[in-house]
Amino acid sequence: MSEIEYLTDKTGKPKAVVVPIELWKQFLSGDGSSKEGLLEEIEDYCLSKAMDEAKNSPVLNRKEALTYLEG
């Protein structure tokens, strides 16, 4: 499935979100007919994508994690 894209201004501040048509259709065909339903669908999609990405991320020990966060 296509990725959601975030558009930013020149300073890097998020300004807009681009949702692929196939994902938008999926939202509208399901529970997303209401504003709350659509927001829940988008949140579920984003959380699912983040969890998928986390599965492919390396596992760091405490020292490596702290070093990464400091950088």
Distance bins in CASP14 RR format, pairs under 12 A and 6 or more apart:
PFRMAT RR
TARGET T0000
AUTHOR 0000-0000-0000
RMODE 2
METHOD distances of the structure
MODEL  1
1 19 0 0 0 0 0 1 0 0 0 0 0
1 20 1 0 0 1 0 0 0 0 0 0 0
1 21 0 0 0 0 0 1 0 0 0 0 0
1 22 1 0 0 1 0 0 0 0 0 0 0
1 23 1 0 0 1 0 0 0 0 0 0 0
1 24 0 0 0 0 0 1 0 0 0 0 0
1 25 0 0 0 0 0 1 0 0 0 0 0
1 26 0 0 0 0 1 0 0 0 0 0 0
1 27 0 0 0 0 0 1 0 0 0 0 0
1 45 0 0 0 0 1 0 0 0 0 0 0
1 48 0 0 0 0 0 1 0 0 0 0 0
1 49 0 0 0 0 1 0 0 0 0 0 0
1 52 0 0 0 0 0 1 0 0 0 0 0
2 18 0 0 0 0 1 0 0 0 0 0 0
2 19 0 0 0 0 1 0 0 0 0 0 0
2 20 1 1 0 0 0 0 0 0 0 0 0
2 21 0 0 0 0 1 0 0 0 0 0 0
2 22 1 0 0 1 0 0 0 0 0 0 0
2 23 1 0 0 1 0 0 0 0 0 0 0
2 24 0 0 0 0 0 1 0 0 0 0 0
2 25 0 0 0 0 0 1 0 0 0 0 0
2 26 0 0 0 0 0 1 0 0 0 0 0
2 45 0 0 0 0 0 1 0 0 0 0 0
2 49 0 0 0 0 0 1 0 0 0 0 0
3 17 0 0 0 0 0 1 0 0 0 0 0
3 18 0 0 0 0 1 0 0 0 0 0 0
3 19 0 0 0 0 1 0 0 0 0 0 0
3 20 1 0 0 1 0 0 0 0 0 0 0
3 22 0 0 0 0 0 1 0 0 0 0 0
3 23 0 0 0 0 1 0 0 0 0 0 0
3 45 0 0 0 0 0 1 0 0 0 0 0
3 46 0 0 0 0 0 1 0 0 0 0 0
3 49 1 0 0 1 0 0 0 0 0 0 0
3 52 0 0 0 0 0 1 0 0 0 0 0
3 53 0 0 0 0 0 1 0 0 0 0 0
4 14 0 0 0 0 0 1 0 0 0 0 0
4 16 0 0 0 0 0 1 0 0 0 0 0
4 17 1 0 0 1 0 0 0 0 0 0 0
4 18 1 0 0 1 0 0 0 0 0 0 0
4 19 1 0 1 0 0 0 0 0 0 0 0
4 20 1 0 0 1 0 0 0 0 0 0 0
4 22 0 0 0 0 0 1 0 0 0 0 0
4 23 1 0 0 1 0 0 0 0 0 0 0
4 24 0 0 0 0 0 1 0 0 0 0 0
4 27 0 0 0 0 0 1 0 0 0 0 0
4 41 0 0 0 0 0 1 0 0 0 0 0
4 42 0 0 0 0 1 0 0 0 0 0 0
4 43 0 0 0 0 0 1 0 0 0 0 0
4 45 1 0 0 1 0 0 0 0 0 0 0
4 46 1 0 0 1 0 0 0 0 0 0 0
4 48 0 0 0 0 0 1 0 0 0 0 0
4 49 1 0 0 1 0 0 0 0 0 0 0
4 50 0 0 0 0 0 1 0 0 0 0 0
5 14 0 0 0 0 0 1 0 0 0 0 0
5 15 0 0 0 0 0 1 0 0 0 0 0
5 16 0 0 0 0 1 0 0 0 0 0 0
5 17 1 0 0 1 0 0 0 0 0 0 0
5 18 1 0 1 0 0 0 0 0 0 0 0
5 19 0 0 0 0 1 0 0 0 0 0 0
5 20 0 0 0 0 1 0 0 0 0 0 0
5 23 0 0 0 0 0 1 0 0 0 0 0
6 12 0 0 0 0 1 0 0 0 0 0 0
6 13 0 0 0 0 0 1 0 0 0 0 0
6 14 1 0 1 0 0 0 0 0 0 0 0
6 15 0 0 0 0 1 0 0 0 0 0 0
6 16 1 0 0 1 0 0 0 0 0 0 0
6 17 1 0 1 0 0 0 0 0 0 0 0
6 18 1 0 0 1 0 0 0 0 0 0 0
6 19 0 0 0 0 0 1 0 0 0 0 0
6 46 0 0 0 0 0 1 0 0 0 0 0
7 13 0 0 0 0 0 1 0 0 0 0 0
7 14 1 0 0 1 0 0 0 0 0 0 0
7 15 1 0 1 0 0 0 0 0 0 0 0
7 16 1 0 1 0 0 0 0 0 0 0 0
7 17 1 0 0 1 0 0 0 0 0 0 0
7 18 1 0 0 1 0 0 0 0 0 0 0
7 19 0 0 0 0 0 1 0 0 0 0 0
8 14 1 0 1 0 0 0 0 0 0 0 0
8 15 1 0 1 0 0 0 0 0 0 0 0
8 16 0 0 0 0 1 0 0 0 0 0 0
8 17 0 0 0 0 0 1 0 0 0 0 0
8 18 0 0 0 0 0 1 0 0 0 0 0
9 15 1 0 1 0 0 0 0 0 0 0 0
9 16 0 0 0 0 1 0 0 0 0 0 0
17 23 0 0 0 0 0 1 0 0 0 0 0
17 24 0 0 0 0 0 1 0 0 0 0 0
17 42 0 0 0 0 1 0 0 0 0 0 0
17 45 0 0 0 0 0 1 0 0 0 0 0
17 46 0 0 0 0 1 0 0 0 0 0 0
18 24 0 0 0 0 0 1 0 0 0 0 0
19 25 0 0 0 0 0 1 0 0 0 0 0
19 26 0 0 0 0 1 0 0 0 0 0 0
19 27 1 0 0 1 0 0 0 0 0 0 0
19 28 0 0 0 0 0 1 0 0 0 0 0
19 38 0 0 0 0 0 1 0 0 0 0 0
19 41 0 0 0 0 0 1 0 0 0 0 0
19 42 1 0 0 1 0 0 0 0 0 0 0
19 45 0 0 0 0 1 0 0 0 0 0 0
19 46 0 0 0 0 0 1 0 0 0 0 0
20 26 0 0 0 0 1 0 0 0 0 0 0
20 27 0 0 0 0 0 1 0 0 0 0 0
20 42 0 0 0 0 0 1 0 0 0 0 0
20 45 0 0 0 0 0 1 0 0 0 0 0
21 27 0 0 0 0 0 1 0 0 0 0 0
21 28 0 0 0 0 0 1 0 0 0 0 0
22 28 0 0 0 0 0 1 0 0 0 0 0
22 29 0 0 0 0 0 1 0 0 0 0 0
22 45 0 0 0 0 0 1 0 0 0 0 0
23 29 0 0 0 0 0 1 0 0 0 0 0
23 30 0 0 0 0 0 1 0 0 0 0 0
23 32 0 0 0 0 0 1 0 0 0 0 0
23 38 0 0 0 0 0 1 0 0 0 0 0
23 41 0 0 0 0 1 0 0 0 0 0 0
23 42 0 0 0 0 1 0 0 0 0 0 0
23 44 0 0 0 0 0 1 0 0 0 0 0
23 45 1 0 0 1 0 0 0 0 0 0 0
23 46 0 0 0 0 0 1 0 0 0 0 0
23 48 0 0 0 0 0 1 0 0 0 0 0
23 49 0 0 0 0 0 1 0 0 0 0 0
24 30 0 0 0 0 0 1 0 0 0 0 0
24 32 0 0 0 0 0 1 0 0 0 0 0
24 38 0 0 0 0 1 0 0 0 0 0 0
24 41 0 0 0 0 1 0 0 0 0 0 0
24 42 0 0 0 0 1 0 0 0 0 0 0
24 45 0 0 0 0 0 1 0 0 0 0 0
25 32 0 0 0 0 0 1 0 0 0 0 0
25 41 0 0 0 0 0 1 0 0 0 0 0
26 32 0 0 0 0 1 0 0 0 0 0 0
26 38 0 0 0 0 0 1 0 0 0 0 0
26 41 1 0 0 1 0 0 0 0 0 0 0
26 42 0 0 0 0 0 1 0 0 0 0 0
26 44 0 0 0 0 0 1 0 0 0 0 0
26 45 0 0 0 0 1 0 0 0 0 0 0
27 33 0 0 0 0 1 0 0 0 0 0 0
27 34 0 0 0 0 0 1 0 0 0 0 0
27 35 0 0 0 0 0 1 0 0 0 0 0
27 37 0 0 0 0 1 0 0 0 0 0 0
27 38 1 0 1 0 0 0 0 0 0 0 0
27 39 0 0 0 0 1 0 0 0 0 0 0
27 40 0 0 0 0 1 0 0 0 0 0 0
27 41 1 0 1 0 0 0 0 0 0 0 0
27 42 1 0 0 1 0 0 0 0 0 0 0
27 43 0 0 0 0 0 1 0 0 0 0 0
27 44 0 0 0 0 1 0 0 0 0 0 0
27 45 1 0 0 1 0 0 0 0 0 0 0
27 46 0 0 0 0 0 1 0 0 0 0 0
28 34 0 0 0 0 0 1 0 0 0 0 0
28 35 0 0 0 0 0 1 0 0 0 0 0
28 37 0 0 0 0 0 1 0 0 0 0 0
28 38 1 0 0 1 0 0 0 0 0 0 0
28 41 0 0 0 0 1 0 0 0 0 0 0
28 42 0 0 0 0 0 1 0 0 0 0 0
29 38 0 0 0 0 0 1 0 0 0 0 0
29 41 0 0 0 0 1 0 0 0 0 0 0
30 37 0 0 0 0 1 0 0 0 0 0 0
30 38 0 0 0 0 1 0 0 0 0 0 0
30 40 0 0 0 0 0 1 0 0 0 0 0
30 41 1 0 0 1 0 0 0 0 0 0 0
30 44 0 0 0 0 0 1 0 0 0 0 0
31 37 1 0 1 0 0 0 0 0 0 0 0
31 38 0 0 0 0 1 0 0 0 0 0 0
31 39 0 0 0 0 0 1 0 0 0 0 0
31 40 1 0 0 1 0 0 0 0 0 0 0
31 41 1 0 0 1 0 0 0 0 0 0 0
31 42 0 0 0 0 0 1 0 0 0 0 0
31 43 0 0 0 0 0 1 0 0 0 0 0
31 44 0 0 0 0 1 0 0 0 0 0 0
32 38 1 0 1 0 0 0 0 0 0 0 0
32 39 0 0 0 0 1 0 0 0 0 0 0
32 40 1 0 0 1 0 0 0 0 0 0 0
32 41 1 0 1 0 0 0 0 0 0 0 0
32 42 0 0 0 0 1 0 0 0 0 0 0
32 43 0 0 0 0 0 1 0 0 0 0 0
32 44 0 0 0 0 0 1 0 0 0 0 0
32 45 0 0 0 0 0 1 0 0 0 0 0
33 40 0 0 0 0 0 1 0 0 0 0 0
33 41 0 0 0 0 0 1 0 0 0 0 0
34 40 0 0 0 0 1 0 0 0 0 0 0
34 41 0 0 0 0 0 1 0 0 0 0 0
35 41 0 0 0 0 0 1 0 0 0 0 0
35 42 0 0 0 0 0 1 0 0 0 0 0
36 42 0 0 0 0 0 1 0 0 0 0 0
36 43 0 0 0 0 0 1 0 0 0 0 0
37 43 0 0 0 0 1 0 0 0 0 0 0
37 44 0 0 0 0 1 0 0 0 0 0 0
37 45 0 0 0 0 0 1 0 0 0 0 0
38 44 0 0 0 0 0 1 0 0 0 0 0
38 45 0 0 0 0 0 1 0 0 0 0 0
39 45 0 0 0 0 0 1 0 0 0 0 0
39 46 0 0 0 0 0 1 0 0 0 0 0
40 46 0 0 0 0 0 1 0 0 0 0 0
40 47 0 0 0 0 0 1 0 0 0 0 0
41 47 0 0 0 0 0 1 0 0 0 0 0
41 48 0 0 0 0 0 1 0 0 0 0 0
42 48 0 0 0 0 0 1 0 0 0 0 0
42 49 0 0 0 0 0 1 0 0 0 0 0
43 49 0 0 0 0 0 1 0 0 0 0 0
43 50 0 0 0 0 0 1 0 0 0 0 0
44 50 0 0 0 0 0 1 0 0 0 0 0
44 51 0 0 0 0 0 1 0 0 0 0 0
45 51 0 0 0 0 0 1 0 0 0 0 0
45 52 0 0 0 0 0 1 0 0 0 0 0
46 52 0 0 0 0 0 1 0 0 0 0 0
46 53 0 0 0 0 0 1 0 0 0 0 0
47 53 0 0 0 0 0 1 0 0 0 0 0
47 54 0 0 0 0 0 1 0 0 0 0 0
48 54 0 0 0 0 0 1 0 0 0 0 0
48 55 0 0 0 0 0 1 0 0 0 0 0
49 55 0 0 0 0 0 1 0 0 0 0 0
49 56 0 0 0 0 0 1 0 0 0 0 0
50 56 0 0 0 0 0 1 0 0 0 0 0
50 57 0 0 0 0 0 1 0 0 0 0 0
51 57 0 0 0 0 0 1 0 0 0 0 0
57 65 0 0 0 0 0 1 0 0 0 0 0
57 68 0 0 0 0 0 1 0 0 0 0 0
58 64 0 0 0 0 1 0 0 0 0 0 0
58 65 0 0 0 0 0 1 0 0 0 0 0
58 68 0 0 0 0 1 0 0 0 0 0 0
59 65 0 0 0 0 1 0 0 0 0 0 0
59 68 0 0 0 0 0 1 0 0 0 0 0
60 66 0 0 0 0 1 0 0 0 0 0 0
60 67 0 0 0 0 1 0 0 0 0 0 0
60 68 1 0 0 1 0 0 0 0 0 0 0
60 69 0 0 0 0 1 0 0 0 0 0 0
61 67 0 0 0 0 1 0 0 0 0 0 0
61 68 0 0 0 0 0 1 0 0 0 0 0
62 68 0 0 0 0 0 1 0 0 0 0 0
62 69 0 0 0 0 0 1 0 0 0 0 0
63 69 0 0 0 0 0 1 0 0 0 0 0
63 70 0 0 0 0 0 1 0 0 0 0 0
64 70 0 0 0 0 0 1 0 0 0 0 0
64 71 0 0 0 0 0 1 0 0 0 0 0
65 71 0 0 0 0 0 1 0 0 0 0 0
END
